[in-house]
Amino acid sequence: MRAHQVMTKNVITVTPQTSIENAANIMLRNHIGGVPVVNSDGRLVGIVSESDFLRRSEIGTGRKRPAWLQFFLGPGRAAVDFIRERGRKVEDVMTLEPITVEEEASLDELVGLMEKKNVKRLPVMRGKDLVGIVAPSNLLQAVASKAAEIPDLTADDDHIRDRILQQVSATDWCPIGFEVAVRNGIVHLHGVVISPDSRRAAIVAAENVAGVKDVHDHFCFVDTYSGYHLEFREDAKAAS
């Protein structure tokens, strides 16, 4: 999927001259955590988000640095803090030159940028024009829509078994002696795992194969240092 397929198209924006109060009310009224800032020509010049309102004099959260630290930071830093904490317009608190993406950017690229740059919103551009914005809620909608896709009509028991074996066997955490049995879409997993995470990963892999109705694991856990072994869930219950 691409940015243009998941983005919010009717983007709510503010201008650099919008008051702090109006910007905050716009975000609250529309239940959004940030808005792009555009100039009189409609060009993107910044972005303002909820984090820009954390250090504000109105609510008594302005920075209070010790004198020795303020000395090393210098008067320039103090002036910047003063503007961000007491400025009355969006231009006083907004982030300049926000990170943007093109319409054809993949979701993997979007998530990579969000993680690397520690941002939650990415304006989507078509050349110099703002055409949308992607936020975590858009990715959540994408996950929900993919989960509701039409089932694979070729997903009979044999295909399901082959796909699970192929996917899990190619991993570093594949259980020892991994075996799969499928009947009427019900999957049974067998083998030896050396960590709970590898067990859960195998179950998740099976759950993600089209046509799977339920997954039962019959894994045996073995500690590589002590040799201690433990049967998981269902087999342990069946033996009791």
C-alpha positions in Angstrom: 0.0 0.0 0.0 1.0 3.6 -0.7 0.7 6.9 1.2 -2.1 8.1 -1.2 -4.2 5.0 -0.4 -4.3 5.6 3.4 -3.8 9.3 3.9 -6.4 11.8 5.1 -7.2 13.9 2.0 -9.2 16.8 3.4 -6.4 18.2 5.5 -7.2 20.7 8.2 -4.6 23.4 8.3 -3.7 26.7 10.1 -1.5 29.6 9.1 1.6 31.0 10.9 -0.6 33.9 12.0 -3.3 31.7 13.6 -3.4 32.3 17.3 -2.3 29.6 19.7 -5.8 29.5 21.3 -7.5 29.0 17.9 -5.0 26.3 16.9 -5.5 24.4 20.1 -9.3 24.7 19.7 -9.2 23.5 16.1 -7.2 20.4 17.2 -9.6 19.7 20.1 -12.7 20.2 18.0 -11.5 17.8 15.3 -9.9 15.3 17.6 -6.5 15.5 15.9 -3.1 15.8 17.5 -1.5 18.1 15.0 -2.0 20.3 11.9 0.1 21.4 9.0 0.9 25.1 8.8 0.5 26.8 5.3 1.3 30.3 4.2 -0.9 32.7 2.2 0.1 30.8 -1.0 -1.0 27.5 0.4 2.6 26.2 0.7 3.6 24.0 3.6 5.9 25.9 6.0 5.6 24.0 9.2 3.6 21.7 11.4 2.2 22.2 14.9 1.3 19.4 17.2 0.1 18.7 20.7 3.7 18.4 22.0 4.3 22.0 21.0 1.8 23.0 23.8 3.5 21.1 26.6 5.8 23.9 27.8 3.4 26.9 28.1 3.4 29.7 30.6 -0.5 29.6 30.8 -0.4 26.3 32.6 2.8 26.8 34.5 4.9 24.3 32.7 7.6 26.6 31.4 11.1 25.4 31.7 12.9 26.1 34.9 16.6 25.5 34.4 19.2 25.9 37.1 21.4 29.0 36.8 24.6 27.1 36.0 22.9 25.3 33.1 21.3 28.5 31.8 24.8 30.1 31.8 26.2 27.3 29.6 23.2 27.4 27.2 23.5 31.2 26.9 20.9 33.9 26.4 20.0 32.7 22.9 18.5 29.5 24.2 16.6 31.4 26.9 15.1 33.7 24.3 14.0 30.7 22.2 12.3 29.1 25.3 10.6 32.4 26.1 9.1 32.6 22.6 7.9 29.0 22.6 6.4 29.4 26.1 4.7 32.8 25.7 4.3 33.3 21.9 0.8 34.1 20.8 0.9 32.8 17.3 1.5 29.4 15.6 4.7 30.6 14.0 6.2 30.9 17.5 5.8 27.3 18.4 5.6 25.3 15.1 8.2 23.0 13.8 9.8 24.4 10.6 10.6 22.3 7.6 8.5 19.3 8.6 9.4 15.8 7.3 7.2 15.0 4.3 6.6 12.1 2.0 5.5 11.8 -1.6 2.1 10.1 -2.6 3.8 6.9 -3.8 5.8 6.4 -0.6 5.2 2.8 0.8 3.8 2.2 4.2 7.1 0.7 5.2 8.8 4.0 4.3 6.2 5.9 6.3 6.7 3.8 9.4 10.5 3.9 9.1 10.4 7.7 9.0 8.0 7.9 11.9 10.3 5.7 14.0 13.6 7.3 12.9 12.5 10.9 13.2 10.2 10.3 16.2 7.2 12.0 14.5 3.6 11.0 14.4 2.4 12.9 11.4 3.7 13.0 7.9 2.3 15.6 5.4 1.9 14.0 1.9 3.1 16.1 -1.0 2.5 16.2 -4.7 5.4 18.3 -5.8 5.1 21.5 -3.7 1.4 20.9 -3.0 0.0 19.5 0.2 -2.4 16.7 -0.7 -2.8 14.7 2.5 -1.5 13.7 5.9 -0.7 10.3 7.4 -1.0 9.7 11.2 -1.1 6.5 13.3 -4.9 6.4 13.0 -4.5 6.0 9.2 -2.2 3.0 9.7 -4.6 1.6 12.1 -7.4 1.8 9.5 -5.1 0.1 7.0 -4.5 -2.8 9.3 -8.3 -3.1 9.9 -9.0 -3.0 6.1 -6.4 -5.6 5.3 -7.7 -7.9 8.0 -11.1 -7.8 6.3 -9.9 -8.7 2.8 -11.7 -11.5 0.8 -10.4 -15.0 1.8 -8.2 -16.9 -0.5 -10.4 -19.5 -2.3 -7.3 -21.7 -2.9 -6.7 -22.1 0.8 -7.5 -25.8 1.2 -5.8 -27.9 3.9 -2.9 -28.9 1.8 -2.2 -25.3 0.7 -2.4 -24.1 4.2 0.0 -26.7 5.5 2.5 -26.0 2.7 2.4 -22.2 3.3 2.9 -22.6 7.0 5.8 -24.9 6.5 7.4 -22.7 3.9 7.1 -19.6 6.0 8.3 -20.9 9.3 11.0 -23.2 8.0 12.8 -20.2 6.4 13.2 -18.5 9.8 16.0 -18.6 12.3 13.5 -19.4 15.1 11.9 -22.4 13.3 11.1 -25.1 16.0 13.2 -28.3 15.9 11.4 -31.1 14.0 8.7 -28.7 13.0 5.5 -30.4 11.7 2.1 -29.2 10.7 -1.2 -31.0 10.4 -4.3 -29.3 9.0 -7.9 -30.6 9.0 -10.8 -28.4 7.9 -8.8 -25.3 8.4 -7.8 -26.3 12.0 -4.0 -26.2 12.3 -1.9 -28.4 14.7 1.7 -27.4 15.2 4.4 -29.8 16.6 8.0 -29.6 17.4 10.6 -28.5 20.0 11.1 -24.8 20.8 13.9 -23.3 22.9 12.0 -20.1 23.8 8.4 -18.9 24.4 8.9 -16.3 21.8 9.7 -18.8 19.0 6.6 -20.7 20.0 4.5 -17.6 19.8 6.1 -16.6 16.5 5.2 -20.0 14.9 1.6 -19.6 16.1 1.4 -16.1 14.7 2.8 -17.3 11.4 0.1 -19.9 11.1 -2.7 -17.5 12.1 -1.6 -15.2 9.3 -2.1 -17.8 6.6 -5.4 -17.4 4.6 -8.0 -20.1 5.4 -6.8 -20.9 8.9 -9.7 -21.1 11.4 -7.8 -21.9 14.6 -4.3 -22.9 15.7 -3.5 -25.5 18.3 0.1 -25.9 19.4 1.6 -29.1 20.7 5.1 -27.7 21.1 7.6 -29.0 23.7 9.8 -26.4 25.4 13.4 -27.5 26.1 16.0 -25.4 28.0 19.3 -25.8 26.1 21.3 -25.4 29.3 19.6 -27.6 31.8 17.7 -29.9 29.5 14.5 -29.2 31.3 11.5 -29.7 29.1 7.9 -28.6 29.4 4.8 -29.3 27.3 2.7 -26.2 26.4 -1.0 -25.7 27.1 -3.2 -28.2 25.4 -1.0 -31.3 25.5 -0.3 -30.7 29.2 -4.1 -30.4 29.9 -4.8 -33.5 27.9 -2.3 -35.5 29.9 -3.6 -34.4 33.2 
